[in-house]
Amino acid sequence: MKCLKFNRLTSLMTDLLLRKYKEITNHNPDAIAIHAPDGSLTFAQLDKLSDHIANHIDKINVKSCLVFMNPSYYFFAALVACMKTCKIAVPMDPTHPDSHLVRIANRILPQICLTSSELFNRASKVFRTVECFSVNNLPNIEPTVKNSERQVSGNFELHRVFTSGSSGKEKLVTIDRESLYNHAIESAEVYNYKAGEMNANLGRHTSSIIINSYWRSILSGCSLICFDLKTETFEQIRQKLIASNTNRLQGSSSVMGKFIQSIKKRDIHTLRINHLIFGGEPLNPGLLQVVSKHFRPGCLITLNYSSTETMLISVFTTSLKNIKTLKSIPAGKPVPTKKVRLVDEAGKEVKNGEPGEVIVSSKYMALEVLDTDHYTNAILMEKSEPGLRTYLTGDMALWNEEGDLVLLGRKDRLIKINGVRIDLTLIEKTLDTFEEIENAAVLAVENNMGNQQIVACVVRKPESISDLDIVNRLSDELHVSHIPTYFVDVSAIPTNLRGKSDQTKLIGIAMDYIRNNDYQKRTIKKRPVTIENFLLQKWSEVLDKPVINNSKSFFAEGGDSLAASELTFAINSEFGLNLETVWIFRNPHIQAQIKFLETVFLGENQETEFTKHSDRNIIQEDELNRLIGW
């Protein structure tokens, strides 16, 4: 597919990245630039090593270079070498399987690969048509271009990064030199970077979060500390943070939460961190509770809203003391270089307080966003506004009264079942607040009858919480339409190669569970002699009072959404059924419920009759509210 073409500034303007790098290196030659798992480099050492690698790249007329290394200072020196020689760096993660690496390489068709001696044989085997260089074994050669004479010459792309993001779909994102430079300078100012500071990041070394953090740090005269999360324990990471006297820690909310939770309270005083920067996922109350136990009230908390495609979009920073008083944590106001609009399904801008999809426009973001499966570029628009690129994020948000963005989840995580809009992310966030649940993933899948069902895959602590307890607690906080039909126990939420929830595997787990547990394939344990007496007994139990007069509706007797969920759960458990709570709202009287259950117990006609009732159970939200008095 042809690359998008945009108006370029002069090479002098675009060369700001290289000029700034030289300026910082000359000013701070002996300061530490990078702390990697295999050692550290000063700015002078980084410059010398990257020059050494650049001398070899100069001799080959190629456009892009694979950078296939474990986390090491050689990896970061290779990124600088690509920047100096105007090659596009394509970081590749050695932890990914060979089949994945081959598929990606076949897409971009590189000609050389910068790797290490430990990975050289594997790289040569996997990337057969590519010339491989072991960067830690390169001989000294005469440079083709002196470092002091290097200039940008025609190739403005800086790196290509693979990302799955919150959508779960893998994409190849190309970032240009000018956008990276502006992002580095702008974000360093937003985060209040000071020359000489130590900044640590818990991201993967090949991810955009680390690569952007690296350039932001070295262009600010700071040092970046990175880790190998595959081999280093959280305790080893803590010891490194103590030894380096780091005062700023950044990472995705999930990884940051796990790391902070691993620190014993008595050891927290050994850390000098006074600024935590969270990204990737919203901050939930459970994570804030963990942070509150470990850090002082004056510790700065930053939630950044960004993506690989757009880089930084907005930032919200306040103290831990203040953030605990907020009902919801916003994503802050857009940074100066980003124009943000929220639009409805028709593409019209929404009013304050109304939800809409986040649309970002800027000169400084991805040149190209390609779906690695279909190689399409539909979500990046070239001609939306003069001189700007526009990206359709797929995120939903609203503007609050203070003019801050409040993220609501993914557009593709908002579904409709029986005409009612359901936010799967909201259910996940609520489950994450339960101490008894270590992790959860919520999705919508079709049951054996082709109807969408909400399924919650949960990792519970042993003997901690039952399905009914989860239903009851969810009913306290969410609309009845948001209560999952199924709760599937898993030992861990499966993740893809980039650490995101693997939606394909989750759907497979959910479908297997439904297939084995759907009422159509289960034998009804027993049928009550008198359905009316059985229902009156269950009504009395869930309403916690004797129910004799069966002329009143369930809600007139004092029932609410929680009681309806309990009654449905009791009936499902007793008879091996799979009713949804909405059946009670549609059949609130005893006689209507008797007729409904009779059709379910009919045997051969069970599927047909139940399907009829299910189809009739399409109930709008205003009717639900009226029935239960909301």
Secondary structure, 3 states (H helix, E strand, C coil): CCCCCCCCCCHHHHCHHHHHHHHHHHHCCCCEEEEECCEEEEHHHHHHHHHHHHHHHHCCCCCEEEEECCCCHHHHHHHHHHHHCCCEEEEECCCCCHHHHHHHHHHHCCCEEEECCCCHHHHHHHCCCCEEEEHHHCCCCCCCCCHHHCCCCCCCEEEEEEECCCCCCCEEEEEEHHHHHHHHHHHHHHCCCCCCCEEEECCCCCCHHHHHHHHHHHCCCCEEECCCCCCCCHHHHHHHHHHHCCCEEEEEHHHHHHHHHHCCHHHHHHCCCCEEEEECCCCCHHHHHHHHHHCCCCCEEEEEEEECCCEEEEEEEEEHHHHCCCCCCCCEEECCCCEEEEECCCCCECCCCCCEEEEEEECCCCCEEEECCCCCCCCEEEEEECCEEEEEEEEEEEECCCCCEEEEEEHHHEEEECCEEEEHHHHHHHHHCCCCEEEEEEEEEECCCCCEEEEEEEEECCCCCCHHHHHHHHHHHCCHHHCCCEEEECCCCCECCCCCECHHHHHHHHHHHHHHHCHHHCCCCCCCCCHHHHHHHHHHHHHCCCCCCCCCCCCCCCCCHHHHHHHHHHHHHHHCCCCCCHHHHHCCCHHHHHHHHHHHCCHHHHHHHHHHHHHHCCCCHHHHHHHHCC
